[in-house]
Amino acid sequence: MIVDEVWHRLNPDAGRMTRRAARRLAVSLLAVAALAGAGLVLWHIGIVVPRLNADGRTGGFGYEISPAERSFAYQVNIRNDGKVTLVVQAVGAEGPGLELTERTILTGAPPVLPRGTLPITLHPGQEIGVRLGYRVTDCAAVSTEDWPIPVRVKGPLGVRTVGVMPETLRVPDEEPDETMWSGDRDPYGRSWQDALARQACAPPVGR
């Protein structure tokens, strides 16, 4: 126990934050909160990370398969969901067991832009229809994992590559297996490149 004489000699304010330090801390916390809020706004409008998504609402998914040539073509509409204009510079890439043979900008339902070549300007709310052609060079090497379509765009903060994930596709007459169950996804659905490569390599009977 501390006797009264010793207690009175102690500084009762020892360890307390001064008013000046408290004001500095409050200002710092407000600045951090303001920066976090600004970051959320910039993300929402697509300045920090361009907001691109695959759009199936306008019938923006389609494919063709050529088992004789062991190849396929996939069409997808890519929509600018941000609030800033972007310049699309490149779309698509080669992957394991897949050789990219075609990259075509297509005409589609409004507001899809008309046929053209890259680079192309994509305003907020607009879509670009892209047809990607692939030749399967190694059926066993094609990834079964989700594979976003890379889109290189130029925005207010420079050039970035954004991964756009299409919906899963079903292989006709195929039953789901353990590789197809993941979260909330369609248990009969495979990643787009996996589903199409399977049909190009071993097409179902009658197709």
Number of C-alpha atoms within 10 A of each C-alpha: 4 7 7 9 8 8 11 10 8 10 8 9 8 7 7 9 11 10 9 9 11 12 12 12 13 12 12 12 12 12 12 12 12 12 12 12 12 12 13 13 13 16 16 16 16 22 20 17 16 30 21 22 18 23 21 15 8 13 12 20 19 12 14 13 20 15 17 9 11 20 23 22 20 19 20 23 27 25 23 22 19 22 17 17 20 25 17 21 17 16 23 19 16 12 15 13 16 21 16 16 14 14 20 16 20 18 16 18 14 11 13 20 19 15 13 13 13 13 14 16 16 20 17 18 15 18 27 28 24 23 19 20 21 24 20 25 16 14 17 13 12 17 16 17 13 15 16 17 22 16 19 20 23 17 18 13 10 10 15 17 17 18 19 20 18 22 18 19 17 19 20 13 9 10 11 15 9 7 10 18 14 10 7 6 12 15 17 17 20 24 20 23 26 22 17 26 29 20 19 22 21 12 18 13 7 4 8
